[in-house]
Amino acid sequence: MRTLSVIAAIVLSGIAGYAGAQIYGQPPPQYGPGYGQQTVSCGSPQHRLLRCPVPRDWRGVQMVRQTSRASCVEGRTWGFDRGVVWVDQGCGGVFAAAYGWQPGPGWNRDFVASCGSPQYKYYFCQVDVGGRGRVILQRQTSDSRCVEGQTWGWNRAGIWVDRGCGGQFLVTRRW
């Protein structure tokens, strides 16, 4: 009889716990000003690991509101990894994108930068092109040939020139 009472208590507490559980992993309504259009709610059911997908353009997350009684410690009971927020050990919260530093207005623009190879040697002209920017040779100003990938090129940090190449480069800077 005692065994039956223990089993009944376990089953009933499991049902009560399930009935009171919240459904996580679904985007809630917009969470106030300052967090953009989207937040993601994610909570650890029965103190187990849960991974909740976030929009593809999110490069990080911040917890904007804790929804659980259990402790939420970034890196221990919640975190961000490859397009998902993960929560564990009962942690639950509302998460928004955390992009870190972003440039101010007017940063995304086009401008011309001059860069030349002094004495036919490699030279790097530091220009912040941005992660989605690009550079094209607008006008060659040297007698030496300028061939992209051979005597000039660019990366996110700027323009490199070599073997006497010099020119005016159109920088399309994009964050």
C-alpha positions in Angstrom: 0.0 0.0 0.0 2.9 2.4 0.9 4.5 1.7 -2.5 1.2 2.5 -4.3 1.0 5.8 -2.4 4.5 6.8 -3.4 3.8 6.0 -7.0 0.6 8.0 -7.0 2.4 11.0 -5.4 5.1 10.8 -8.1 2.6 10.6 -10.9 0.4 13.4 -9.5 3.4 15.7 -8.9 4.6 15.0 -12.5 1.2 15.9 -13.9 0.9 19.0 -11.8 4.4 20.1 -12.9 3.5 19.5 -16.5 0.2 21.4 -16.2 2.0 24.4 -14.8 4.7 24.4 -17.4 5.1 27.2 -19.8 5.7 26.7 -23.5 9.1 28.1 -24.6 10.8 28.4 -27.9 8.1 30.5 -29.5 8.7 34.2 -30.2 6.6 36.3 -27.7 5.1 39.7 -28.6 7.5 42.5 -29.1 9.5 43.3 -25.9 9.4 47.1 -25.4 11.5 49.8 -27.0 15.2 49.4 -27.7 15.3 45.8 -28.7 14.1 46.0 -32.3 11.2 44.1 -33.7 12.1 40.6 -32.4 12.8 38.7 -29.2 12.9 35.0 -28.5 11.6 33.4 -25.4 13.4 30.2 -24.3 13.1 28.2 -21.1 14.6 25.0 -19.8 11.7 22.5 -19.3 12.2 20.2 -16.3 15.7 21.6 -15.8 16.8 20.1 -19.2 18.8 21.6 -22.0 16.8 23.3 -24.7 18.0 25.0 -27.9 15.8 27.7 -29.3 16.6 29.0 -32.9 17.1 32.8 -33.4 17.0 34.8 -36.6 20.0 34.3 -38.9 21.3 37.8 -38.7 21.7 37.6 -34.9 25.5 37.5 -34.0 24.9 37.3 -30.3 22.1 37.6 -27.7 21.4 39.3 -24.5 18.9 38.3 -21.9 16.4 41.2 -21.6 14.1 39.6 -19.0 14.5 36.5 -16.9 11.3 34.4 -16.8 12.4 31.6 -14.5 12.9 31.3 -10.7 16.0 29.2 -11.4 19.4 31.0 -11.7 20.4 32.2 -15.1 24.2 32.7 -15.5 25.5 33.3 -19.0 27.9 30.6 -20.1 26.7 28.3 -17.4 22.9 28.0 -17.6 22.3 30.0 -20.9 24.3 31.0 -23.9 24.4 31.6 -27.7 25.9 29.1 -30.2 25.5 28.9 -34.0 22.1 30.5 -34.4 20.5 29.2 -31.2 20.0 30.3 -27.7 20.5 27.4 -25.3 19.2 27.2 -21.8 19.7 24.6 -19.1 19.1 23.8 -15.4 15.7 25.6 -15.3 16.9 28.9 -16.7 14.3 30.8 -18.8 14.3 34.2 -20.3 13.5 36.6 -23.2 16.4 37.2 -25.4 17.2 39.9 -28.0 20.0 40.4 -30.5 23.3 41.7 -29.1 25.3 43.1 -31.9 28.0 44.9 -29.9 29.4 48.1 -31.4 27.7 49.4 -34.5 28.8 52.5 -36.5 26.8 55.7 -36.3 24.6 57.2 -39.1 26.5 58.0 -42.3 29.0 55.2 -41.9 27.6 53.2 -44.9 28.7 55.4 -47.8 30.9 55.6 -50.9 34.1 57.6 -51.1 37.4 57.7 -53.1 40.7 56.8 -51.5 44.1 57.3 -53.2 46.7 54.6 -52.7 50.1 54.1 -54.4 53.1 51.8 -54.3 56.1 53.9 -53.3 59.4 52.8 -55.0 57.6 49.7 -56.5 57.2 48.2 -53.1 54.2 46.7 -51.3 52.2 49.3 -49.4 49.0 49.0 -47.4 46.6 52.0 -47.2 44.4 51.6 -44.1 40.7 52.2 -44.9 37.9 50.6 -43.0 35.8 49.0 -45.8 33.5 47.1 -43.4 32.3 43.5 -43.5 30.1 43.8 -46.6 31.9 46.6 -48.4 33.9 46.4 -51.6 36.6 48.3 -53.5 37.1 49.0 -57.2 39.9 50.8 -59.1 38.2 53.9 -60.3 41.2 55.5 -62.0 44.8 54.4 -62.4 47.3 57.2 -61.6 50.6 55.2 -62.2 52.4 54.2 -65.3 52.7 50.6 -63.9 49.9 48.2 -64.5 47.2 47.8 -61.8 45.7 44.3 -61.9 43.4 43.3 -59.1 44.8 40.3 -57.2 48.3 40.8 -58.7 49.4 44.4 -58.1 46.5 45.6 -55.9 43.7 44.2 -53.7 41.7 44.9 -50.7 40.3 43.4 -47.5 38.1 44.7 -44.7 40.9 46.7 -43.3 42.0 48.5 -46.5 43.7 48.5 -49.9 47.1 47.0 -50.7 49.2 48.0 -53.7 52.5 46.6 -55.1 55.0 46.9 -58.0 54.3 50.5 -58.7 50.5 50.4 -58.9 48.8 53.5 -57.9 45.3 54.8 -58.3 42.1 56.2 -57.0 39.9 53.5 -55.5 36.1 53.7 -55.0 35.4 52.3 -51.6 31.8 51.2 -51.0 31.8 50.9 -47.2 29.1 48.8 -45.7 28.7 47.5 -42.2 
